[in-house]
């Protein structure tokens, strides 16, 4: 796989197989959690056709209450996802991942405004080629740099993301 010079930050061209991989992961999560799943979405760059991305399937799982970990943590672990992060101060966010294939599974509670923002950003990039191209140029330029942490790469995109988000939320 082509790699940038950054810390695990490398982009690949859009892969038409990403939606099918999301569908496999969606079935896995729904099988593990059943009715606990309020919503489940493909998000992030791999959900936008034609957009270069880190080869990671980002998923957004909405459960009734993200702070009620007993309702979903063991089910996701049993399905093979690894519990990586708990952020109660940021929308009660929880993060699980898998390495083969690479998946980031973001968990939020019902009614969380961050879910709406993530989906609005995704949908806007799907519909607006100019913003999609701007976002991709930014990602490519930043991926070519060296980063101590992948989060630093994500943070460096903040200004462009905020600019695009302004239009996405209109």
C-alpha positions as protocol buffer text, in pm:
chain_id: "A"
residue {
  index: 1
  type: UNK
  ca { x: 0 y: 0 z: 0 }
}
residue {
  index: 2
  type: UNK
  ca { x: 129 y: 349 z: -74 }
}
residue {
  index: 3
  type: UNK
  ca { x: 233 y: 534 z: 236 }
}
residue {
  index: 4
  type: UNK
  ca { x: 283 y: 898 z: 314 }
}
residue {
  index: 5
  type: UNK
  ca { x: 573 y: 1003 z: 531 }
}
residue {
  index: 6
  type: UNK
  ca { x: 342 y: 1053 z: 829 }
}
residue {
  index: 7
  type: UNK
  ca { x: 277 y: 833 z: 1130 }
}
residue {
  index: 8
  type: UNK
  ca { x: 37 y: 576 z: 985 }
}
residue {
  index: 9
  type: UNK
  ca { x: -127 y: 846 z: 771 }
}
residue {
  index: 10
  type: UNK
  ca { x: -157 y: 730 z: 415 }
}
residue {
  index: 11
  type: UNK
  ca { x: -429 y: 769 z: 160 }
}
residue {
  index: 12
  type: UNK
  ca { x: -544 y: 532 z: -110 }
}
residue {
  index: 13
  type: UNK
  ca { x: -764 y: 602 z: -408 }
}
residue {
  index: 14
  type: UNK
  ca { x: -1136 y: 547 z: -356 }
}
residue {
  index: 15
  type: UNK
  ca { x: -1219 y: 178 z: -357 }
}
residue {
  index: 16
  type: UNK
  ca { x: -1557 y: 66 z: -495 }
}
residue {
  index: 17
  type: UNK
  ca { x: -1542 y: -228 z: -250 }
}
residue {
  index: 18
  type: UNK
  ca { x: -1578 y: -1 z: 56 }
}
residue {
  index: 19
  type: UNK
  ca { x: -1961 y: 3 z: 56 }
}
residue {
  index: 20
  type: UNK
  ca { x: -1970 y: -379 z: 46 }
}
residue {
  index: 21
  type: UNK
  ca { x: -1724 y: -396 z: 335 }
}
residue {
  index: 22
  type: UNK
  ca { x: -1941 y: -154 z: 530 }
}
residue {
  index: 23
  type: UNK
  ca { x: -2242 y: -380 z: 461 }
}
residue {
  index: 24
  type: UNK
  ca { x: -2051 y: -680 z: 602 }
}
residue {
  index: 25
  type: UNK
  ca { x: -1960 y: -482 z: 913 }
}
residue {
  index: 26
  type: UNK
  ca { x: -2315 y: -353 z: 948 }
}
residue {
  index: 27
  type: UNK
  ca { x: -2448 y: -710 z: 946 }
}
residue {
  index: 28
  type: UNK
  ca { x: -2187 y: -807 z: 1206 }
}
residue {
  index: 29
  type: UNK
  ca { x: -2289 y: -524 z: 1441 }
}
residue {
  index: 30
  type: UNK
  ca { x: -2663 y: -581 z: 1395 }
}
residue {
  index: 31
  type: UNK
  ca { x: -2618 y: -953 z: 1459 }
}
residue {
  index: 32
  type: UNK
  ca { x: -2423 y: -880 z: 1777 }
}
residue {
  index: 33
  type: UNK
  ca { x: -2656 y: -615 z: 1919 }
}
residue {
  index: 34
  type: UNK
  ca { x: -3001 y: -672 z: 1771 }
}
residue {
  index: 35
  type: UNK
  ca { x: -3255 y: -415 z: 1891 }
}
residue {
  index: 36
  type: UNK
  ca { x: -2990 y: -214 z: 2076 }
}
residue {
  index: 37
  type: UNK
  ca { x: -2903 y: -60 z: 1738 }
}
residue {
  index: 38
  type: UNK
  ca { x: -3105 y: 258 z: 1694 }
}
residue {
  index: 39
  type: UNK
  ca { x: -2912 y: 368 z: 1383 }
}
residue {
  index: 40
  type: UNK
  ca { x: -2600 y: 251 z: 1203 }
}
residue {
  index: 41
  type: UNK
  ca { x: -2426 y: 452 z: 931 }
}
residue {
  index: 42
  type: UNK
  ca { x: -2122 y: 441 z: 704 }
}
residue {
  index: 43
  type: UNK
  ca { x: -1939 y: 769 z: 765 }
}
residue {
  index: 44
  type: UNK
  ca { x: -1595 y: 912 z: 704 }
}
residue {
  index: 45
  type: UNK
  ca { x: -1410 y: 936 z: 376 }
}
residue {
  index: 46
  type: UNK
  ca { x: -1468 y: 575 z: 270 }
}
residue {
  index: 47
  type: UNK
  ca { x: -1841 y: 654 z: 260 }
}
residue {
  index: 48
  type: UNK
  ca { x: -1792 y: 922 z: -8 }
}
residue {
  index: 49
  type: UNK
  ca { x: -1762 y: 778 z: -360 }
}
residue {
  index: 50
  type: UNK
  ca { x: -1457 y: 907 z: -544 }
}
residue {
  index: 51
  type: UNK
  ca { x: -1280 y: 1044 z: -235 }
}
residue {
  index: 52
  type: UNK
  ca { x: -928 y: 925 z: -153 }
}
residue {
  index: 53
  type: UNK
  ca { x: -913 y: 802 z: 205 }
}
residue {
  index: 54
  type: UNK
  ca { x: -722 y: 625 z: 473 }
}
residue {
  index: 55
  type: UNK
  ca { x: -836 y: 265 z: 418 }
}
residue {
  index: 56
  type: UNK
  ca { x: -1049 y: 257 z: 733 }
}
residue {
  index: 57
  type: UNK
  ca { x: -1424 y: 195 z: 738 }
}
residue {
  index: 58
  type: UNK
  ca { x: -1575 y: 450 z: 977 }
}
residue {
  index: 59
  type: UNK
  ca { x: -1909 y: 351 z: 1123 }
}
residue {
  index: 60
  type: UNK
  ca { x: -2146 y: 548 z: 1343 }
}
residue {
  index: 61
  type: UNK
  ca { x: -2354 y: 337 z: 1580 }
}
residue {
  index: 62
  type: UNK
  ca { x: -2637 y: 503 z: 1767 }
}
residue {
  index: 63
  type: UNK
  ca { x: -2764 y: 324 z: 2078 }
}
residue {
  index: 64
  type: UNK
  ca { x: -3033 y: 440 z: 2322 }
}
residue {
  index: 65
  type: UNK
  ca { x: -2773 y: 560 z: 2578 }
}
residue {
  index: 66
  type: UNK
  ca { x: -2399 y: 546 z: 2506 }
}
residue {
  index: 67
  type: UNK
  ca { x: -2320 y: 573 z: 2878 }
}
residue {
  index: 68
  type: UNK
  ca { x: -2506 y: 243 z: 2936 }
}
residue {
  index: 69
  type: UNK
  ca { x: -2210 y: 31 z: 2830 }
}
residue {
  index: 70
  type: UNK
  ca { x: -2368 y: -287 z: 2965 }
}
residue {
  index: 71
  type: UNK
  ca { x: -2614 y: -269 z: 2675 }
}
residue {
  index: 72
  type: UNK
  ca { x: -2353 y: -302 z: 2399 }
}
residue {
  index: 73
  type: UNK
  ca { x: -1987 y: -339 z: 2505 }
}
residue {
  index: 74
  type: UNK
  ca { x: -1984 y: -715 z: 2559 }
}
residue {
  index: 75
  type: UNK
  ca { x: -2183 y: -777 z: 2242 }
}
residue {
  index: 76
  type: UNK
  ca { x: -1935 y: -579 z: 2036 }
}
residue {
  index: 77
  type: UNK
  ca { x: -1640 y: -748 z: 2206 }
}
residue {
  index: 78
  type: UNK
  ca { x: -1792 y: -1090 z: 2137 }
}
residue {
  index: 79
  type: UNK
  ca { x: -1824 y: -988 z: 1771 }
}
residue {
  index: 80
  type: UNK
  ca { x: -1450 y: -916 z: 1768 }
}
residue {
  index: 81
  type: UNK
  ca { x: -1436 y: -539 z: 1811 }
}
residue {
  index: 82
  type: UNK
  ca { x: -1181 y: -395 z: 2054 }
}
residue {
  index: 83
  type: UNK
  ca { x: -1295 y: -123 z: 2296 }
}
residue {
  index: 84
  type: UNK
  ca { x: -1038 y: 155 z: 2248 }
}
residue {
  index: 85
  type: UNK
  ca { x: -1167 y: 483 z: 2387 }
}
residue {
  index: 86
  type: UNK
  ca { x: -1423 y: 628 z: 2627 }
}
residue {
  index: 87
  type: UNK
  ca { x: -1495 y: 1002 z: 2599 }
}
residue {
  index: 88
  type: UNK
  ca { x: -1789 y: 1088 z: 2826 }
}
residue {
  index: 89
  type: UNK
  ca { x: -1705 y: 1458 z: 2797 }
}
residue {
  index: 90
  type: UNK
  ca { x: -1749 y: 1451 z: 2417 }
}
residue {
  index: 91
  type: UNK
  ca { x: -2109 y: 1344 z: 2346 }
}
residue {
  index: 92
  type: UNK
  ca { x: -2060 y: 1023 z: 2554 }
}
residue {
  index: 93
  type: UNK
  ca { x: -1852 y: 894 z: 2261 }
}
residue {
  index: 94
  type: UNK
  ca { x: -1710 y: 541 z: 2267 }
}
residue {
  index: 95
  type: UNK
  ca { x: -1475 y: 398 z: 2006 }
}
residue {
  index: 96
  type: UNK
  ca { x: -1422 y: 38 z: 1905 }
}
residue {
  index: 97
  type: UNK
  ca { x: -1201 y: -88 z: 1628 }
}
residue {
  index: 98
  type: UNK
  ca { x: -1098 y: -390 z: 1433 }
}
residue {
  index: 99
  type: UNK
  ca { x: -779 y: -439 z: 1237 }
}
residue {
  index: 100
  type: UNK
  ca { x: -877 y: -683 z: 963 }
}
residue {
  index: 101
  type: UNK
  ca { x: -1028 y: -500 z: 790 }
}
residue {
  index: 102
  type: UNK
  ca { x: -956 y: -169 z: 959 }
}
residue {
  index: 103
  type: UNK
  ca { x: -1276 y: -38 z: 1116 }
}
residue {
  index: 104
  type: UNK
  ca { x: -1345 y: 251 z: 1351 }
}
residue {
  index: 105
  type: UNK
  ca { x: -1682 y: 201 z: 1518 }
}
residue {
  index: 106
  type: UNK
  ca { x: -1799 y: 524 z: 1684 }
}
residue {
  index: 107
  type: UNK
  ca { x: -2080 y: 486 z: 1940 }
}
residue {
  index: 108
  type: UNK
  ca { x: -2312 y: 771 z: 2037 }
}
residue {
  index: 109
  type: UNK
  ca { x: -2645 y: 795 z: 2217 }
}
residue {
  index: 110
  type: UNK
  ca { x: -2981 y: 863 z: 2052 }
}
residue {
  index: 111
  type: UNK
  ca { x: -3039 y: 1227 z: 1968 }
}
residue {
  index: 112
  type: UNK
  ca { x: -2669 y: 1315 z: 1964 }
}
residue {
  index: 113
  type: UNK
  ca { x: -2610 y: 1626 z: 1754 }
}
residue {
  index: 114
  type: UNK
  ca { x: -2260 y: 1509 z: 1655 }
}
residue {
  index: 115
  type: UNK
  ca { x: -2413 y: 1221 z: 1459 }
}
residue {
  index: 116
  type: UNK
  ca { x: -2620 y: 1472 z: 1262 }
}
residue {
  index: 117
  type: UNK
  ca { x: -2308 y: 1678 z: 1192 }
}
residue {
  index: 118
  type: UNK
  ca { x: -2107 y: 1376 z: 1075 }
}
residue {
  index: 119
  type: UNK
  ca { x: -2384 y: 1266 z: 840 }
}
residue {
  index: 120
  type: UNK
  ca { x: -2439 y: 1620 z: 709 }
}
residue {
  index: 121
  type: UNK
  ca { x: -2067 y: 1645 z: 627 }
}
residue {
  index: 122
  type: UNK
  ca { x: -2072 y: 1308 z: 451 }
}
residue {
  index: 123
  type: UNK
  ca { x: -2384 y: 1391 z: 253 }
}
residue {
  index: 124
  type: UNK
  ca { x: -2250 y: 1733 z: 154 }
}
residue {
  index: 125
  type: UNK
  ca { x: -1926 y: 1582 z: 20 }
}
residue {
  index: 126
  type: UNK
  ca { x: -2128 y: 1327 z: -176 }
}
residue {
  index: 127
  type: UNK
  ca { x: -2326 y: 1605 z: -346 }
}
residue {
  index: 128
  type: UNK
  ca { x: -2069 y: 1884 z: -388 }
}
residue {
  index: 129
  type: UNK
  ca { x: -1772 y: 1805 z: -608 }
}
residue {
  index: 130
  type: UNK
  ca { x: -1586 y: 2131 z: -540 }
}
residue {
  index: 131
  type: UNK
  ca { x: -1585 y: 2079 z: -163 }
}
residue {
  index: 132
  type: UNK
  ca { x: -1497 y: 1712 z: -209 }
}
residue {
  index: 133
  type: UNK
  ca { x: -1196 y: 1815 z: -422 }
}
residue {
  index: 134
  type: UNK
  ca { x: -1088 y: 2080 z: -169 }
}
residue {
  index: 135
  type: UNK
  ca { x: -1111 y: 1828 z: 113 }
}
residue {
  index: 136
  type: UNK
  ca { x: -912 y: 1570 z: -82 }
}
residue {
  index: 137
  type: UNK
  ca { x: -638 y: 1821 z: -171 }
}
residue {
  index: 138
  type: UNK
  ca { x: -610 y: 1915 z: 195 }
}
residue {
  index: 139
  type: UNK
  ca { x: -592 y: 1552 z: 304 }
}
residue {
  index: 140
  type: UNK
  ca { x: -325 y: 1470 z: 46 }
}
residue {
  index: 141
  type: UNK
  ca { x: -110 y: 1769 z: 145 }
}
residue {
  index: 142
  type: UNK
  ca { x: -136 y: 1683 z: 514 }
}
residue {
  index: 143
  type: UNK
  ca { x: -78 y: 1310 z: 462 }
}
residue {
  index: 144
  type: UNK
  ca { x: 253 y: 1392 z: 293 }
}
residue {
  index: 145
  type: UNK
  ca { x: 378 y: 1549 z: 617 }
}
residue {
  index: 146
  type: UNK
  ca { x: 524 y: 1370 z: 915 }
}
residue {
  index: 147
  type: UNK
  ca { x: 301 y: 1347 z: 1223 }
}
residue {
  index: 148
  type: UNK
  ca { x: 380 y: 1235 z: 1576 }
}
residue {
  index: 149
  type: UNK
  ca { x: 21 y: 1118 z: 1614 }
}
residue {
  index: 150
  type: UNK
  ca { x: -254 y: 1040 z: 1365 }
}
residue {
  index: 151
  type: UNK
  ca { x: -479 y: 1270 z: 1571 }
}
residue {
  index: 152
  type: UNK
  ca { x: -249 y: 1560 z: 1484 }
}
residue {
  index: 153
  type: UNK
  ca { x: -323 y: 1494 z: 1115 }
}
residue {
  index: 154
  type: UNK
  ca { x: -697 y: 1495 z: 1191 }
}
residue {
  index: 155
  type: UNK
  ca { x: -666 y: 1817 z: 1391 }
}
residue {
  index: 156
  type: UNK
  ca { x: -477 y: 1984 z: 1107 }
}
residue {
  index: 157
  type: UNK
  ca { x: -782 y: 1936 z: 883 }
}
residue {
  index: 158
  type: UNK
  ca { x: -1005 y: 2125 z: 1127 }
}
residue {
  index: 159
  type: UNK
  ca { x: -1012 y: 2461 z: 947 }
}
residue {
  index: 160
  type: UNK
  ca { x: -1110 y: 2309 z: 612 }
}
residue {
  index: 161
  type: UNK
  ca { x: -1362 y: 2078 z: 779 }
}
residue {
  index: 162
  type: UNK
  ca { x: -1519 y: 2373 z: 963 }
}
residue {
  index: 163
  type: UNK
  ca { x: -1542 y: 2572 z: 640 }
}
residue {
  index: 164
  type: UNK
  ca { x: -1712 y: 2286 z: 456 }
}
residue {
  index: 165
  type: UNK
  ca { x: -1932 y: 2210 z: 758 }
}
residue {
  index: 166
  type: UNK
  ca { x: -2069 y: 2565 z: 747 }
}
residue {
  index: 167
  type: UNK
  ca { x: -2208 y: 2492 z: 401 }
}
residue {
  index: 168
  type: UNK
  ca { x: -2317 y: 2139 z: 493 }
}
residue {
  index: 169
  type: UNK
  ca { x: -2536 y: 2265 z: 777 }
}
residue {
  index: 170
  type: UNK
  ca { x: -2718 y: 2531 z: 574 }
}
